[in-house]
């Protein structure tokens, strides 16, 4: 999970509040110390940590909870709001508001710049934009080969000239051709450190290309050094945003996130894995909600929209409520969900589930789902349409054909029958109006995803 250690520490802090008999200064002091420890261990700047904890303590002691909200709930709300402010407040989304829209990517060696280009290209291609990449990294050996190969895998046109060593000439040679695209993603040369040569080259490219966005790619494992990098690149080419990569595997990510947010360069995207789809827009509210174990419904909806259309979702809902869900539907949904990401990543986006389901259990379930998929692939069309046809002899045949044990196939059938029972119980159990009434009771009390 993203910032796993920070997340578990903050969840434990919230758990203390939930279990406390009442809110007093002693509890608030303990809470503040826990938050300080959690953030400092994630490499967040000491001054920023103390400023944040002071704000939380001041508000917790001075502000009274509004009617209908307990003091404990309001204390959690304060922690949530201050962490959101700390991470960048409302955030800053990247919107393609003209054609062609030019994004120039800058960063140091090893930051994941070229890989991030593939991710951004895939992200916008899936949203219907005509995207291309332009290679202006003329120094790193095989940089253009890497860009060419990666773009080929995601079917994105790439413009490179391996013989030319002047990046400005490459841009001018392809300028007319690339201007036919909706989005142009421009790769630039990285360096081992910020040097005068790098700064001069970026300044020249910035003046000539006039990008709509200058995005700095920063690796999360550099921690607090992110702030000085963001400021230096900003001075050279007016950085409009930051992409923080490798957030899934580092304890220092908190430093990079907070440092960028306060340096005046807002975070636009975060890299949360190695796959080309592991890129998310950075929404401070949803991000904080997720690390507190309260899910991120907005990110979940964004991911599911990529895999399933609104019409497909409505059709599936009708089938479920009529009890007509079969193995064909199950297989179709498993195919769509596997394109979104791992089960553990999806679960952490669902309010309440991220902290409730142990990671070990999710790993087991993920492996089980893969094996169930093999079993489904070995079934006939009739068996998929009517799983009740599957008797002992059919199960034996499916087992041999898929390499999945009889016990696992029985487990799949058991899961299907239990799901069917639940669907039957749901029929007529409550109307949309009943659900709306229930939701109104909670509306306005706490931010989305918050609750005790």
C-alpha positions in Angstrom: 0.0 0.0 0.0 1.0 3.6 -0.5 2.9 5.0 2.5 2.1 1.8 4.4 3.9 2.7 7.6 2.5 6.2 7.9 -0.9 4.9 7.2 -0.8 2.2 9.9 0.6 4.7 12.4 -2.2 7.2 11.7 -4.9 4.6 11.8 -3.7 3.5 15.3 -3.9 7.1 16.4 -7.5 7.4 15.2 -8.3 4.1 16.9 -7.1 5.6 20.2 -9.6 8.5 19.8 -12.4 6.0 19.0 -11.7 4.0 22.1 -11.3 6.9 24.4 -14.1 7.5 27.0 -14.0 11.3 26.4 -11.8 14.0 24.8 -9.5 16.0 27.1 -6.2 17.8 26.9 -4.3 14.6 27.8 -5.8 12.7 24.9 -5.1 15.6 22.5 -1.4 15.7 23.7 -1.1 11.9 23.1 -2.7 12.3 19.7 -0.4 15.1 18.6 2.7 13.2 19.8 1.5 10.1 17.8 1.0 12.2 14.7 4.5 13.8 15.1 6.2 10.4 15.4 4.3 9.0 12.4 5.2 11.9 10.1 8.8 12.2 11.3 9.4 8.5 10.6 8.1 9.1 7.1 10.8 11.7 6.6 8.6 14.8 6.8 10.4 18.1 7.6 10.6 18.7 11.4 9.3 22.3 11.1 6.4 21.3 9.0 5.5 18.5 11.5 5.5 20.9 14.4 3.4 23.5 12.6 0.9 20.9 11.7 0.6 19.4 15.2 0.3 22.9 16.7 -2.6 23.7 14.4 -4.3 20.4 15.3 -3.9 21.0 19.1 -5.0 24.7 18.9 -8.2 23.7 17.0 -8.9 20.7 19.2 -8.7 22.8 22.4 -10.6 25.9 21.1 -13.3 24.7 18.7 -16.6 23.1 19.9 -18.2 20.3 17.9 -21.3 21.3 16.0 -24.7 19.8 17.0 -25.2 16.2 15.9 -21.4 15.5 15.9 -19.6 14.1 19.0 -16.4 15.6 20.2 -14.5 12.5 19.2 -15.9 12.7 15.6 -15.0 16.3 15.4 -11.5 15.7 16.6 -11.1 13.2 13.8 -12.5 15.8 11.4 -9.9 18.3 12.6 -7.0 15.8 12.0 -8.4 15.0 8.6 -8.8 18.7 7.6 -5.3 19.7 8.8 -3.6 16.8 7.0 -5.5 17.7 3.8 -4.3 21.3 4.1 -0.8 20.0 4.8 -0.8 17.9 1.6 -1.9 20.7 -0.7 -5.5 21.6 0.2 -7.9 21.4 -2.8 -5.2 20.1 -5.1 -4.5 21.1 -8.7 -5.8 19.0 -11.5 -4.3 19.0 -15.0 -6.9 19.9 -17.6 -6.2 19.7 -21.4 -7.9 23.0 -22.4 -6.4 23.6 -25.8 -5.0 21.7 -28.8 -2.2 20.8 -29.1 -1.6 20.7 -25.3 2.2 20.4 -24.6 3.6 18.8 -21.4 7.4 19.0 -20.9 8.8 16.4 -18.5 11.8 17.3 -16.4 13.7 15.5 -13.7 17.0 13.9 -12.5 18.3 10.5 -13.5 16.6 7.6 -11.9 13.4 9.5 -11.0 11.2 7.4 -13.4 10.7 10.2 -15.9 10.5 8.0 -19.1 8.3 5.4 -17.4 6.0 8.2 -16.2 5.6 9.4 -19.8 4.2 6.0 -20.7 1.8 6.2 -17.8 0.5 9.7 -18.7 0.2 8.7 -22.4 -1.9 5.7 -21.4 -3.9 7.7 -18.9 -5.0 10.2 -21.6 -5.3 7.7 -24.5 -7.9 5.8 -22.4 -9.8 9.1 -22.1 -10.1 9.5 -25.8 -7.2 11.9 -26.5 -4.9 11.6 -29.5 -1.5 11.5 -27.8 2.1 11.4 -29.0 5.6 11.5 -27.4 8.6 13.5 -28.5 12.1 12.4 -27.5 14.5 15.2 -26.6 16.8 13.3 -24.3 20.0 13.3 -26.5 22.5 12.4 -23.8 21.4 9.2 -22.0 22.4 6.1 -23.9 19.4 4.2 -25.3 17.0 6.9 -23.9 15.3 7.2 -27.3 15.2 3.4 -27.7 13.5 3.1 -24.4 10.9 5.8 -25.3 10.3 4.2 -28.7 9.8 0.7 -27.2 7.5 1.8 -24.4 5.3 3.9 -26.6 5.0 1.0 -29.1 3.6 -1.2 -26.3 0.8 1.2 -25.6 0.2 2.2 -29.3 1.3 5.8 -28.9 3.2 7.5 -31.8 6.7 8.6 -30.9 8.9 11.1 -32.7 12.7 10.7 -32.3 15.9 11.4 -34.2 18.8 9.2 -32.9 21.4 11.0 -35.0 20.6 14.6 -34.0 22.3 15.9 -30.8 20.6 19.2 -30.6 17.2 18.9 -28.8 15.9 22.3 -30.2 16.5 21.1 -33.8 14.7 17.8 -33.1 11.7 19.8 -31.8 11.7 22.2 -34.8 12.0 19.3 -37.3 8.9 17.6 -35.9 6.9 20.7 -34.9 4.5 20.7 -37.8 3.7 17.0 -37.5 3.2 16.8 -33.8 0.8 19.8 -33.7 -1.9 17.6 -35.2 -2.2 15.7 -31.8 -4.3 16.6 -28.8 -1.5 16.1 -26.4 2.3 16.2 -26.9 4.4 14.7 -24.1 8.0 15.9 -24.3 10.9 13.9 -22.8 14.0 15.9 -21.8 17.5 15.0 -20.6 18.0 14.2 -17.0 21.2 14.7 -15.0 22.9 13.2 -11.9 22.5 16.6 -10.2 21.2 20.0 -11.1 24.0 21.5 -13.2 24.3 24.8 -15.1 24.2 22.9 -18.5 20.9 21.2 -17.5 19.4 24.5 -16.4 20.5 26.3 -19.6 19.1 23.6 -21.8 15.7 23.5 -19.9 15.5 27.3 -20.1 16.1 27.3 -23.9 13.6 24.5 -24.5 11.0 26.3 -22.3 11.4 29.5 -24.3 11.1 27.8 -27.7 8.4 25.1 -27.0 6.3 27.2 -24.6 4.8 24.2 -22.8 1.4 24.4 -21.3 2.6 22.3 -18.3 6.2 21.8 -17.0 6.0 18.7 -14.9 8.8 17.7 -12.5 9.2 14.0 -11.9 10.5 13.3 -8.4 11.2 9.9 -6.8 9.5 9.5 -3.4 12.6 7.9 -1.9 14.6 11.2 -2.0 12.5 12.5 0.9 12.9 16.1 2.0 15.4 16.8 -0.9 12.3 17.1 -3.1 11.7 20.6 -1.9 15.1 22.0 -3.1 14.7 20.2 -6.4 11.2 21.6 -7.0 12.4 25.1 -6.3 15.5 24.8 -8.5 13.6 23.5 -11.5 10.9 26.1 -10.9 13.5 28.8 -11.2 14.7 27.4 -14.5 11.4 26.7 -16.3 8.5 27.7 -14.0 7.4 24.2 -12.8 3.6 24.0 -13.0 3.3 20.7 -11.2 5.0 17.7 -9.7 4.6 13.9 -10.3 5.8 11.8 -7.3 6.9 8.3 -8.4 7.6 5.1 -6.4 5.1 5.9 -3.7 4.2 2.3 -3.2 7.6 1.1 -1.9 9.2 3.8 0.4 8.9 5.1 3.9 10.1 8.5 2.8 7.2 9.4 0.6 5.7 11.7 3.2 8.7 14.0 2.8 8.4 14.3 -0.9 4.6 14.8 -0.8 4.6 17.5 1.9 7.8 19.2 0.6 6.3 19.6 -2.9 3.0 20.8 -1.6 4.5 23.6 0.4 7.1 24.6 -2.2 4.5 26.2 -4.5 4.6 23.3 -7.0 1.4 21.3 -6.6 1.4 17.6 -7.1 -0.6 16.6 -10.2 -0.1 12.9 -10.3 1.4 10.1 -8.1 2.9 6.8 -9.3 1.6 3.9 -7.1 3.2 0.9 -8.9 5.3 -0.4 -11.7 2.5 -1.1 -14.2 1.6 1.4 -16.9 -1.8 1.9 -15.3 -0.4 2.6 -11.9 -0.8 6.4 -12.1 -3.4 8.5 -10.2 -4.4 12.1 -10.2 -3.4 13.5 -6.8 -6.4 14.5 -4.8 -5.2 15.5 -1.2 -8.7 14.9 0.3 -9.0 11.4 -1.1 -5.3 10.6 -0.5 -5.5 11.6 3.2 -8.8 9.7 3.6 -7.1 6.6 2.2 -4.0 6.7 4.4 -6.4 7.1 7.4 -8.1 3.9 6.3 -11.3 5.7 5.2 -11.1 4.9 1.5 -11.1 7.1 -1.6 -14.4 6.7 -3.4 -13.4 9.3 -6.1 -10.3 7.3 -7.1 -12.3 4.1 -7.0 -15.0 5.5 -9.3 -12.3 6.9 -11.6 -10.7 3.4 -11.9 -14.0 1.5 -12.4 -15.1 4.0 -15.1 -12.0 2.9 -17.1 -13.1 -0.7 -16.9 -16.9 -0.6 -17.0 -19.3 1.7 -18.7 -22.3 3.3 -16.9 -24.7 1.1 -19.1 -22.8 -2.1 -18.2 -23.0 -1.1 -14.5 -26.7 -0.5 -14.7 -27.3 -3.8 -16.5 -25.2 -5.7 -13.9 -27.2 -4.1 -11.1 -30.5 -5.2 -12.7 -29.2 -8.8 -13.1 -28.0 -8.9 -9.5 -31.4 -7.7 -8.1 -33.3 -10.2 -10.3 -31.0 -13.0 -9.1 -29.9 -13.7 -12.7 -26.2 -13.4 -12.1 -24.3 -16.4 -13.6 -20.7 -17.5 -14.3 -20.6 -15.6 -17.6 -21.3 -12.4 -15.7 -18.7 -13.4 -13.0 -16.0 -14.1 -15.6 -16.8 -10.8 -17.4 -16.5 -8.9 -14.2 -13.2 -10.6 -13.2 -11.8 -9.7 -16.6 -12.8 -6.0 -16.2 -11.6 -5.8 -12.5 -8.2 -7.3 -13.4 -7.6 -4.5 -15.8 -8.1 -1.9 -12.9 -5.4 -3.3 -10.6 -4.8 -5.7 -7.7 -7.4 -6.5 -5.2 -5.4 -5.0 -2.3 -5.2 -1.7 -4.1 -8.9 -1.7 -4.8 -9.9 -2.6 -1.2 -7.9 0.3 0.2 -10.1 2.7 -1.8 -13.3 1.4 -0.3 -14.3 3.2 3.0 -13.9 0.9 6.0 -12.4 -2.1 4.1 -8.8 -0.8 3.8 -8.2 -1.2 7.6 -10.6 -4.1 8.1 -9.2 -6.7 5.7 -5.7 -8.0 6.5 -3.2 -7.9 3.6 -2.4 -11.6 4.0 -6.1 -12.4 3.4 -6.2 -10.2 0.3 -3.1 -12.0 -1.1 -4.9 -15.4 -0.6 -8.1 -14.1 -2.2 -6.2 -12.7 -5.2 -4.6 -16.0 -5.8 -7.9 -17.7 -5.4 -9.6 -15.4 -8.0 -6.9 -16.2 -10.5 -7.4 -20.0 -10.0 -11.2 -19.6 -10.2 -10.7 -17.8 -13.5 -8.8 -20.9 -14.9 -11.7 -23.1 -13.8 -14.2 -20.8 -15.5 -12.2 -21.0 -18.7 -12.6 -24.8 -18.7 -16.4 -24.7 -18.4 -18.8 -25.1 -21.3 -21.1 -22.2 -22.3 -24.1 -24.1 -20.8 -22.2 -24.5 -17.5 -21.3 -20.8 -17.4 -25.0 -19.8 -18.1 -26.4 -22.3 -15.5 -23.8 -23.2 -12.8 -26.4 -25.5 -11.1 -25.7 -28.0 -13.9 -22.3 -28.7 -12.5 -22.4 -32.1 -10.7 -19.5 -34.3 -9.5 -18.5 -35.7 -12.9 -18.6 -32.2 -14.6 -16.5 -30.8 -11.7 -14.0 -33.6 -12.2 -13.7 -32.7 -15.9 -13.3 -29.0 -15.2 -10.6 -29.8 -12.6 -8.6 -31.9 -15.1 -8.9 -29.2 -17.8 -7.9 -26.3 -15.6 -5.5 -27.7 -13.2 -7.6 -26.4 -10.3 -8.4 -28.8 -7.5 -11.9 -30.2 -6.9 -12.0 -28.5 -3.5 -11.4 -25.1 -5.1 -14.1 -25.7 -7.7 -16.5 -26.7 -4.9 -15.5 -23.4 -3.2 -16.3 -21.5 -6.3 -19.8 -23.1 -6.6 -20.4 -22.5 -2.9 -19.5 -18.8 -3.3 -21.9 -18.6 -6.3 -24.8 -20.1 -4.4 -24.2 -17.9 -1.3 -24.1 -14.8 -3.6 -27.4 -16.0 -5.2 -29.0 -16.3 -1.8 -27.9 -12.8 -0.8 -29.3 -11.4 -4.1 -32.7 -13.1 -3.4 -32.8 -11.6 0.1 -32.1 -8.2 -1.4 -35.0 -8.3 -3.8 -37.7 -6.0 -2.5 -35.8 -5.4 0.7 -35.6 -1.6 0.2 -36.3 1.0 -2.4 -34.1 3.7 -3.7 -36.1 6.2 -1.6 -35.3 4.2 1.6 -31.6 4.3 0.8 -31.7 8.0 0.1 -33.4 8.6 3.5 -30.7 6.7 5.3 -27.9 8.6 3.5 -29.5 12.0 4.4 -29.1 11.2 8.1 -25.3 11.3 7.7 -25.0 14.0 5.1 -23.1 17.1 6.3 -21.8 15.6 9.5 -18.4 14.5 8.4 -16.3 14.6 5.2 -16.9 11.8 2.7 -15.5 8.5 4.0 -15.4 9.6 7.6 -17.4 8.1 10.4 -17.2 6.2 13.6 
